[in-house]
């Protein structure tokens, strides 16, 4: 099969370079506040896996003038009794995207006004888990980076201060990319030069 790259979200980026390595990535432990499960639905997306249908909602609640955000997973109907997983955060929801029609993971993107927070969720026998989270000043890119792989990989751009040879000033530009591949029930993280981020499947 011809190597096919689907860039679903375009990153506004330029140039970079750095060597990388491979490691199995586990989601960091974060302090989670008790989420609100009622409020305005900002995003609603269906998610199906192994014949189980879930409704994923990004909900915004106004609490004493503060906007609180939650992601809530419902089984069957959108009601309190159908909630199987919910978690609050302070970031604004941007996108909720299942990566395949069935048996795929769920990508969510959030904005904290400085950078994007990327959180990937998985589902196994109805149990929702946070597979990994990362952050970037640009949207993630999604690709099929290996011929034999059916699952979509996630590319996250890492920026840094790069000296401009002409002006002598330092500009924030893409330097490296973090590539997350789904393998054996978990994501493998590979760090590679940003300019070669699409060459990893060769």
C-alpha positions as CSV (number, residue, x, y, z in Angstrom):
1,X,0.0,0.0,0.0
2,X,1.3,3.4,-0.9
3,X,2.4,5.5,2.0
4,X,-0.5,7.8,2.7
5,X,-0.3,10.8,4.9
6,X,-3.5,12.3,6.2
7,X,-2.9,15.7,7.7
8,X,-6.1,16.5,9.5
9,X,-4.9,19.5,11.4
10,X,-2.3,21.8,9.8
11,X,0.5,23.1,12.0
12,X,1.9,26.5,11.3
13,X,5.5,25.6,11.3
14,X,8.9,26.1,9.6
15,X,12.2,24.2,10.3
16,X,14.2,22.2,12.8
17,X,16.4,19.2,13.7
18,X,17.4,16.9,16.5
19,X,18.0,13.2,17.1
20,X,15.5,11.0,18.9
21,X,14.8,7.8,20.8
22,X,11.9,5.4,21.5
23,X,10.1,4.7,24.8
24,X,6.8,3.4,26.0
25,X,4.8,6.3,27.1
26,X,2.5,6.3,30.2
27,X,0.1,9.0,31.0
28,X,1.3,11.2,33.9
29,X,-0.7,11.4,37.0
30,X,-2.6,14.7,37.3
31,X,-4.6,16.3,40.0
32,X,-8.2,16.0,39.0
33,X,-11.1,17.9,40.5
34,X,-14.6,16.5,40.7
35,X,-16.2,17.4,37.4
36,X,-19.6,18.9,36.9
37,X,-21.8,16.7,34.7
38,X,-24.4,19.4,33.8
39,X,-24.0,22.5,31.8
40,X,-23.7,23.6,28.1
41,X,-22.5,21.0,25.7
42,X,-19.8,22.5,23.6
43,X,-18.9,19.4,21.6
44,X,-20.7,16.1,21.3
45,X,-19.2,13.1,19.4
46,X,-20.2,9.4,19.2
47,X,-17.5,6.9,19.9
48,X,-17.9,3.2,19.1
49,X,-15.6,0.4,20.0
50,X,-16.2,-3.4,20.0
51,X,-19.9,-2.8,19.5
52,X,-20.2,-0.5,22.4
53,X,-21.6,3.0,21.7
54,X,-20.5,5.9,23.8
55,X,-21.4,9.6,23.6
56,X,-18.5,11.9,24.4
57,X,-19.4,15.4,25.5
58,X,-17.3,18.5,26.3
59,X,-19.4,20.4,28.9
60,X,-18.9,23.9,30.1
61,X,-20.4,25.0,33.5
62,X,-20.5,28.5,34.8
63,X,-19.7,28.4,38.5
64,X,-19.7,31.7,40.3
65,X,-18.4,33.5,37.2
66,X,-15.8,30.9,36.4
67,X,-16.0,28.7,33.3
68,X,-15.3,25.0,34.3
69,X,-14.8,22.4,31.6
70,X,-15.4,18.7,31.7
71,X,-15.3,15.7,29.4
72,X,-18.0,13.3,30.1
73,X,-18.6,9.8,28.6
74,X,-22.2,8.5,28.5
75,X,-23.4,5.0,27.7
76,X,-26.7,4.9,25.8
77,X,-28.5,8.2,26.7
78,X,-27.1,11.6,27.8
79,X,-28.2,11.5,31.4
80,X,-26.5,11.5,34.8
81,X,-27.4,7.8,35.3
82,X,-25.6,6.9,32.0
83,X,-22.2,8.5,33.0
84,X,-19.4,6.0,32.9
85,X,-16.4,8.4,33.1
86,X,-16.0,12.1,33.7
87,X,-13.1,14.4,34.4
88,X,-12.7,18.1,34.8
89,X,-10.0,20.5,33.6
90,X,-9.6,24.2,33.1
91,X,-8.9,24.1,29.4
92,X,-11.4,25.0,26.6
93,X,-12.5,22.2,24.3
94,X,-11.4,22.4,20.7
95,X,-12.0,18.9,19.2
96,X,-13.1,15.4,20.0
97,X,-12.2,12.9,17.3
98,X,-12.5,9.1,17.2
99,X,-9.5,7.8,15.1
100,X,-11.4,4.9,13.5
101,X,-14.9,3.9,12.9
102,X,-14.6,1.0,15.3
103,X,-11.9,-0.2,17.7
104,X,-10.0,3.1,17.6
105,X,-8.9,5.5,20.3
106,X,-10.3,9.0,20.9
107,X,-8.3,12.1,20.4
108,X,-9.3,15.3,22.3
109,X,-7.7,18.7,21.9
110,X,-8.0,21.5,24.5
111,X,-6.8,25.2,24.6
112,X,-5.5,26.8,27.7
113,X,-4.9,30.2,25.9
114,X,-1.1,29.5,25.7
115,X,-0.9,26.1,24.0
116,X,-3.0,23.1,23.0
117,X,-3.4,20.2,25.4
118,X,-3.7,16.8,23.6
119,X,-5.3,14.0,25.5
120,X,-5.8,10.5,24.1
121,X,-8.4,8.2,25.6
122,X,-8.9,4.4,25.2
123,X,-11.8,2.1,25.9
124,X,-11.6,-1.5,26.9
125,X,-14.8,-3.4,27.9
126,X,-16.5,-0.1,28.6
127,X,-13.7,1.2,30.8
128,X,-12.3,4.6,29.8
129,X,-8.6,5.3,30.4
130,X,-6.3,8.2,29.7
131,X,-3.6,6.8,27.4
132,X,-1.4,9.8,27.2
133,X,-1.4,13.6,27.3
134,X,1.0,16.1,25.8
135,X,1.0,19.8,24.8
136,X,2.1,21.9,21.8
137,X,1.7,25.4,20.5
138,X,0.3,23.9,17.3
139,X,-2.5,21.4,16.4
140,X,-1.5,17.8,16.3
141,X,-0.9,16.1,12.9
142,X,-2.4,12.7,12.2
143,X,-0.7,10.3,9.8
144,X,-0.3,6.7,8.7
145,X,3.5,6.6,9.1
146,X,4.2,2.9,8.4
147,X,2.9,0.8,5.5
148,X,2.0,-2.1,7.6
149,X,0.2,-0.1,10.3
150,X,-3.6,0.4,10.1
151,X,-3.8,2.7,13.1
152,X,-3.3,6.4,12.8
153,X,-0.2,7.9,14.6
154,X,-0.2,11.3,16.3
155,X,2.5,13.9,15.6
156,X,3.0,16.7,18.1
157,X,5.3,19.6,17.3
158,X,7.9,20.8,19.9
159,X,9.1,24.3,19.6
160,X,12.2,26.1,20.9
161,X,14.1,29.3,20.6
162,X,16.2,29.3,17.4
163,X,18.7,32.0,16.6
164,X,18.0,34.0,13.5
165,X,21.4,34.3,11.6
166,X,20.4,37.6,9.9
167,X,18.7,39.5,12.7
168,X,20.7,37.8,15.6
169,X,17.4,37.5,17.5
170,X,15.8,34.3,18.7
171,X,12.5,33.1,17.3
172,X,10.3,30.3,18.6
173,X,10.2,27.7,15.8
174,X,9.5,24.0,15.5
175,X,12.6,22.0,16.5
176,X,11.5,18.4,17.2
177,X,8.3,16.2,16.9
178,X,6.9,13.6,19.3
179,X,5.4,10.7,17.3
180,X,3.0,8.4,19.2
181,X,2.4,5.0,17.6
182,X,-0.2,2.6,18.8
183,X,1.3,-0.8,19.3
184,X,0.4,-3.8,21.6
185,X,-2.3,-1.9,23.4
186,X,-0.2,1.2,24.2
187,X,1.4,4.2,22.6
188,X,5.1,4.2,21.8
189,X,6.6,7.6,21.9
190,X,9.4,8.5,19.4
191,X,11.3,11.8,19.3
192,X,12.6,12.9,16.0
193,X,13.8,16.0,14.1
194,X,10.8,18.1,13.1
195,X,11.9,18.4,9.4
196,X,12.0,14.5,9.2
197,X,8.8,13.8,11.0
198,X,7.2,12.2,7.9
199,X,10.2,10.0,7.2
200,X,9.9,7.8,10.3
201,X,8.1,5.0,8.4
202,X,10.9,4.4,6.0
